[in-house]
Amino acid sequence: MGERVAAIDVGTNSTRLLVAEPDPSTGRLVTLERLMRITRLGKGVDSSRGLDPEAIERTLVVLREYREVMDRLDVARVRMTATSAARDAGNRDDFFGPAEEIIGSAPELITGEEEGRLSFRGATSDLDPALGPFLVVDIGGGSTEFIYGTTEVEGVLSCDVGCVRLTEKYLHSDPPGPDELTQCLSLTEVHLKDVKREIPGSVDAKTFVGLAGTITTAAAVELGLQEYDRDRIHHFHLTKAAAEDVFRTLATESYDDRIHNPGLEKERADVIVGGMCVLVQIMRDFGFNECLVSEADILDGLAASIV
């Protein structure tokens, strides 16, 4: 085996770690550890344009945990990225400085386009090109990336719509009111018009590949998973009917009822409806009958970039 590498993705909603090493016979990355913690770094960023001190501390606590994991696994190189929340925050250095001290490498403030390209690389690395062209969609907390291509990226667009951003902006009732849901769906629809204009080929995509917590959670709820099972979620075919059913169920339940759905983490229950608005509107708007759920994403792309 080659040198071990680590990738850390500090997102608006979660902070994730991948530790991997290349298989000498195939060159493919073999996962040694994959962790996710809900840290909500982007809480309130959309309105305040700044990172909340408590959110910063929550995230730093998780980075200290990840540093211990990396030390235990003898990681040689690490790449850490910060995405939508940090892009929008005027005080990002309050987080970047301590984060660099803990990890030993500065967080990279990547653009939505760079984020998309890395996500595409990770998501399509184990897919047959015959399934392409792909529309890879990464629904995050603050932004959603749309990437089109088969073996290479042919178009990418980052839109300011995500599960945390929509929840904070529109979903104030418990459960959300019909008017609030309509606002989320309508705003997503506006952004999808931008996608179709900027990436004309996207309307001809053969396979819709969905990434990140909203989509993997939708799959877990549909499967009724009592415990997280990556192997059952990765490359699960989530039909449009199933996605609509999960959306309808979660959107009509109060938070206290919603948390009892198998497959839904309690920490994600308050923002999942916002994320589902994005997912179902994509499937409605583009006419996709199913979503190929992928657990390989920006983390895998980041790790591959430093092997």
N, C-alpha and C positions, 0 to 999 in steps of 0.2 A: 504494500500500500504506500501511497505517496504522503506528502505532508498534509496534516489535518488543517482544515480551514473553518472559519466561522463567519456567519452572516447574521447581522442584527438589523431588523426593520422596526424603526420607531415610528409607529403610525398615530393617527388621531385617536383611535380607540384602543389599540392593543400594541404591545411590544413583544416581538417574537425573535427567537433564536434558532438557528440551524447550525449544527456542527457536522461536518462531513469529510470524507476522504475519497480520493479517486481510486477506483478499482484498476490495477495495472493491466489487466487483460482486456478490459472494455473501454477504459477511460471515463466511464460513467461515475458520477458521485454516489457514494454509499452513505446513507444517513446514519449517524451515530447518536444524535440527540436532536429533538425538535420540541421546543417549548413555546408556549403562548401564555401571556398574562394580560388581562384587561387592566390598562393603566389610565385610559381616558386623558391622555396628555392634552388633547384638543378641547377639553371642556370649556365652553364659553368663548373660545377663540373667535368665532364668527362675529360675535357682538363686541367683544372687548379688544380684539386684535392683539391680545397678549396671552402668554401662558400663565396659568394659575399656579402660585407657589406650591400648593398642596399637590397639584397634578405633577409638577416637576419632581417633587420629593417621592411620590408614588413610583414614578418611572425610574428614578435613580436607585431606589431600593431594589427594583427588578434587575437593573443593570449590574448591581453588586452581586446578585444571585447568579446572573449569567457569567460574570467574571470568574466566579468560583467554579462553575461548570467547565468553562474553557480551560482553566488551569488544571483541573482534574483530568481532562481529556488531552492535555498537551497540544493545544491549538497553536499552530505556527503563524498563521496570518488571519486577520479579521477585517471585514469591511462592514461599516455601520452606516445606514442611511436614515435620514429624517425626511418625512414627506409632508403632506398637506398642512397639518397644524403648525409645524415649524416654518413652513413657507409663509404663512399668514401672520405670524407673531412678530411683533416689533422687539420683544425682549428675549428672543431665542438664545442669546448668548448666556442668559442665566441658567439655561439647561446645557448648552453645548460645552461650556468650560468644565463643569463637574463631570459630565458624561465622558469627556476625553480623559480626565484624570482616572476615572474608574476603568475604562476599557483599554486605554493606552493608544487609542486611535480616535481622531476627531470624527464626529458625525458628518456625513456628507449631505449637504442640503441639495437634493436632486430635484430637477424639474419634473413636472407631470409627464413630459415626453420621455425623459430618461427612465422614470418609474415604469412607464408602460413598456418600453423596450426590454427592460430587465424582466418584467412579469411575463412578457411573450416568450422570451428565451426559456424561462423556467417552465412555463405551462406546456410548451410544445415540444420540449426535449424528448419526451417519451411517447409522442403521438405519431401515427403514420401520416406522412404528408398527403396521402391519398384522401384523407378526411378533410383536407383543406379545399379552398381557403377558409381560414379560421377568423372568427371575430372573438378575440379574447377580451373579456370584461372583468376588471378588478374593482369591485365595489368596496370602497374604503369608508372611513369615518367622515372625512371632509371632502373627498373627491372620488370620482370614478374615472378610471382610465379605459379607453376603448382602443384596441390595437388590432389591425387587420393585416393579414398576410398568410403565406403558406409555410415556406422555410425561412423567409426573410420578412421583416416588417415593411409593409408597403404604405401604411398610414397609421397615425396615432393621434389621439386627442384626449386631453384631460379636462374633465368638466367639474365645476364646483357644486357637486351634488353627492351626498353620502349619508350614511345612516345617522351619524351624530348631527351633522349640519341640518338635515331635514327635521330631525326630532326637536332640536333646540329652536328652530325657526317656526315650526307649524304645529307639532303634536303636543299640545298642552293639556288636553283632556285625558281622562283615564276611565274607560278606553277612549281612543281618539274618536272625534266626531266625524261624520261623513264629509263635512265641509273641509276639515283639516286634512283628511286623506286625499280629497280631491285636489287640494292645493299642492300636496307632495307629488301626486301623479302628474298634475299639469306642469309643474316646474320641470320634472324629469322629461316630459314630452318636449318641452321647449329645447332642452339640451340635446335630445335625440335628433332634433331637426338639424342642429349644428353638426352632429356626428355624420349624418347623411350628406350634408353639404361638403364638409371638410374631407370625408373619407367616402367617396361615392361607391367604391367597391364593397363597402360594408353591407349594403343591401343584398348582395349576391353571395354572402358568406355561406358556406356549406355546413359548417359546424360552429355552434355557439359554445364557447368554453368559458365557464364561470369560475372566478377565483374569490378568495377571501371569506371572512367570517359569516357574512349574511348568507352567502350561497351554500357554504358547507353546513351551516346551521339549518337551513331549509331542508337540505338532504337528510341531516340527522333527525329532524323532526318527522319528516316523511317516513323514514326507516324506523322511527320509534326507538332510537338507541338509548338505552339506559346509561351506557358508558361510551365515551368517545372511541371510535374505531376507525382509524385512518384508512385501513385497507378496504372497508366497506364504503367509505365516502368517496375515496379517490376513483375517478372515472365512473361514478354513479350517474345514471341517466335520469335526470329530474325532468319529468314531463311538464308541459305547460299546465295541464289539469291539476297535477299535484302541487305545483307552485301556487296556483290560484287558491287551492284548498288550504294550504298552509297559511297563505296571506289572510284569507277570510277568517280562519280560526284565530290567529294571533291578533288580528286587528280588532276583533269584536270582543276580546277578553280583557278584563282589567289586568293590571300588572300582577296582582296577587294570585289571580287564576292562571295567568300566562306562564308563570315560573314553574308550574307543575307539568308542563309539556315535556315528555322525554325527548332528549336531544337538544334542549335549549338551556344554555348556561344561564344561571341567575344574573351574572354580571352583564350579559348581553340583552336581557329581556326588555330593558327600557328603551333600547334603540333599534331592536330587530324590525319593528313595523316600518320605520323609516327606510331601512335597507330593503325590505320586501317591496315597498312601493317602487323602488328603482328596478328591482328584478322583474316584477310582473309587467311594468310598463315597457321594458325592453322587449320582453317576449310578445306582448301585444303589438307593439309598434313595428317590430321587424318580422312578425309572423313566424317566430321560432316555435316549433312543436316540442322541443326539449332543449335542456341545457346539459352539456357534459361537464360535470363537476370535477374540478381539479384541486388537489391538495399541493401540487407543485406550482410555485408562483415566484414572486420577486425574490424570496429568500434563496430559492434554487438558482435563479439567474445571478444573484449577487455572488453566491458561493462559486459558481462556474466561472465567474469573471476573474477570480483570483487564484484559481488552480494553476 
